[in-house]
């Protein structure tokens, strides 16, 4: 009789035939950095995650690197906001300072920076608004270019546009290359869905839209073919890698992208997914270690090469 159970009988045998394993070098830990010290506080909806000062972010990066996590993604919380998000492209801005600090302390750390305006605009949208109250695609791209250049000047390894504006990858790539930043990679949010799972992030980053929502530029959750078209356009424009966001509700999109494209595929295990698991774990409804392990395995099994997750640090501490 054929008995598949023979290869599941002991932990050692299961380990021998295990098909997919997340690795610490695949993981990227997001870090929130606040320009004002008084804003560097714990994030109530994301237990275990906090906003850091620039110095605190550098210290956090040192801890992560010691655990084997060699990549971080930075998100800035500025001291001031305006309709254009102008503090985003300040060469002395909070993200730019943090990039320089981490690269000085840890030259081998891969420093990624989220490239968007929502944390920097007073209205909370991903770019300046036109007379109809809609995000202006071309003006937003101009601001993304200015910001990307300051990030690259500061020494960032990867910029990660998350705005979902049309044509921004090509424009950013040309601008970076024209200024000699040919080695700065673009990890584009190729399929970023208009999702309910971003709520805790918006508390963390202070980026909740003051009016309306982002459904006019982020993707509609039911669509798969549209996601593949978006990704194909981004790759054609020069993206080095593409991100699917959120993660758990969109594993089918990760798999579809993996099957269709040869570039590295990233997935973002977003704040709502993290908060949901943390709440269930805190209430004793889930075995925390097993739930986190299973979640990260799911991303790798679906085809992700890169996993951006708030669980990176605690996972690495357990598996180091």
N, C-alpha and C positions, 0 to 999 in steps of 0.2 A: 504493500500500500504506500502511496505517496503521502508523506507526512511533513508539510511545511513547518509544523511545530518543532521539528527537530532543531531548526535553526533559530528558535526563539527560547530554548530551554534554559539557558543560563545567561548571566550578564556578559560573560566573556564571549560567548558565541554570538549574542546579539550585537556586541561591539564589532566583531569581525565582519559581519555582513551588513552593517549599517550603511545605507545608501547616501544619506545627506547629513552633513554636520556643519553648523555655523562655526566660523573661526574668528578669533578675537581680531585678527587683522582685517576682517570684513566690516567691522563695526565702526560707526561714526557716532560720537557723543555730541549732541547739541549743547551749546553753552550760551546762556543769556547774559549779556554784559550791560550794566547800567552806568550811565555817565555820572549820575549823582549817587554818592554813597548812601543817602537815605532811601534810595530806590532798590538797593541791593538787599532784598528780603526773600524769605521763603515764599514759594508759590503754593497757595493753600489748596488749589485743585490738582496739584501735581506733587504728592508727598515724596520727599527726598530730593526735589529739584528746587533750585533757588536762582535768583538773579545774583550775579557777582559784580564786584568792582573790577576794573582792569587788572589790578594786582591779584585779586581773588581768582580771576579767570586764568591768569598765568599759573598760579598755584594749583588750580584744578587740573590744568593741562599737564603739569608735572606728575600729579597723582595718576592720571589716566595713562600717561606714557609708561610709568612704572608698572602698571597692570598689563601692559601690552597693547593698549589702545593707541594707535598711532595717527588717528584722524579725528578732528573736531570740526563742527560747523557752528559759526558764530552768528548770533542775532543781537542787534543793538537796541538799547532803550535810551534814547537821547534825552538831554535836559530840556530841550525846547522843540516844538513842532510848528510847522506852518503849512499853508495850503499846497506848497510845492515840494515839501519834504527836503528842504535845502540842506539841513544838517546831515543828510545822508552822504553827500559828496564833499563834506568838509575834510581836508587832509588830516586834520587833528581830531576827527570824530572818534567816537568811542570804539567802533569796530576797527578803524585804522590803527588806533593806539594799541588795541589788543593784538592785532596781527603782528605788529612790530615787537610787542612784548613776548609773545609766544615764540616767534621765530628766533629772537635773540636768546631765549632761554633753552629752546628745544629746536635746533635747526632741522632735525629729522622729522619733526611732527608735520603731518600734512594738514595745513590750515585751509579750511573751506569757509567761505562767507556767503550767507544768504544774500541775494541781490534783489531787493524789493523796496518799495517806498512806504508800505502800510504802517510800519512802526514809526515813521517820520512825518507823516501827514497829519494835520489836525483833524481831518475828516475820516481818517482810518482806511481810505481806499488805497489801491496799489499805485496810484499815480495822480497827477493833477486832473481836475475835472473841467469839462468844457461847459458851454453855456446851457446845455441840456442836463447837466448834472451827471454825465457819463465820464468814465475815465478816458482821457485823450491818449490814444495809442501812440502817436508820434512824439508828443511832448514827454510821455512817460519813457519812451526809449531814449530820448536825449538825456534824461536824468539818470537812467540806468548806465548809460555809457560813461557819464561823468563820474558816477560812483565806482564803476568797475575799474576805471583807470586809477582812482585813488587807492582802491584795494590792492591793485597790482603794484602800484608804486610802493605800497607799504610792505609788500612781500608775500601776498596771499598766493597759495598754490592753485586754488580752484575757486571760481565764482559760480554761484548757483542761482541763476535767475528763476524766480518763483512767481512772477507777475502774470504770466500767460498772455502777454501782449504779442501780437502778430509781427514777425520779422525781427524780433529783438536779438536772436542768436547771431544772425548774419551781421547786424549792425555792431554788436559788442565785439564779435571776432575781428571785424575789420578795424575797429578803433583800437583794440589791444595790439593787434599786429602792427598798425601804423606807428605805435609808440614804443615798439621794441619788445612788447610783452608776449612774444610768440610762444613762450613756455607756460603761460597761464592757461589752465584748462577750464572748460565750460561744462559743468554738470547741470543740465537744464531740467527744470520741472516740465517734462514733456507732456505729462498727463496729470494735471492737478485738478481734482474734482471739487465742485462747490459742495462741501461736505459739512455735516453736523458735528464731525469729530474734531474740529479745530477749536472748539470752545475754550478749553483750558489754556491753549497757546495764546489766545487773544487776551486772556487775563495776564499771562506772563509777559507778553510783548506790548500790551496796551494798544492793540491794533483793531479793536472792534469798530466796524464802520458806524459812523454817526447817523447816516441815513442810508436807506436801501440795503443792498447786499451785493455779493460778488458774482451772482449767477450770470451776469452779462459778459463776463470774461473768463471765469473758471468753468470747467467742463460740467455738463449735465450727467449726473450719476448713471442713468441707464445706458449711456453710449459707449460702445466698444470700438466700432469701426472708426469713429471720430478720433479716439485716442491714438489709434495706429497711424492715422493720417497726420495728426499733430506731431507725433514722434518722427515720422518719416521726413516731415518738413524741417524739423529741428536738426536732424542728422544731415540733411542736404545743406543746411545753412552753416554747418560746422561744429555742431555739438560733439563733444568728446565722449559724453556719457549722458544717459537720460534717467530721470526719476519718475516713479509712479507714486502718487500721494492722494489719499491715505494708503495704508497698507492692508490691514486685515480684510476690509470689505471689498478690496480690489485685487485679490490674488489672481483672479482670472486675467486681469489686465497685465500683471507681471508676467504670467505664463505666455500670454499672446505676444507681448513685446519680446520676450526671450526667444520665442520660436521664429519671429519675423525679422529680427535685427541682430547684427553681429557686434554692436557696441556694448560696453558694460551697462548693465541694467541695475539701477538703484531703487530702493523702496524706502519710504519714510513711514516708520511706525509712529504715528502722530500722537499728539497730546491726549486726545480723547480716548484712544486705545489704551494708552498708558494709565490714565486716570481710572478707566473702567476696570482694568485688571487690578490696580492697586486697591480700589474700593472693595472688590470681591475678596481679595486676599486679606485685607484688614478685618473684614467681617467673618473670616474663617470659612468662607464658601468655596475657596480654591486653595489647593496646595501651591503656594507662591512659586517655589523654585521650579516645580514641574510645569506650571502654567507659562512661566517666562521662557523656559527651555523649549517648550512645544511651540510657542509663538515664533521664536527666532528660527527654529527648524522650518516652520511653515514658509517663511520668506525665502529661505535658501532652496527648499524643495520646489517652490513655485518658479525659481530661476533667477533670483536676485543675486548679483555679485557683491553689492554694497548694501548694507542695512544701516540706515540712520535711525537710532533708537535711544530713548531716554533710559532704557534698561542696560545700556552698554557697560556702564561702570560696575553695577552690581553683578551682572553676568560674568564679567571678566574677573571680579574678585572671587567668585565661586569656582571658576574654571581655570584659574591661573596655576 
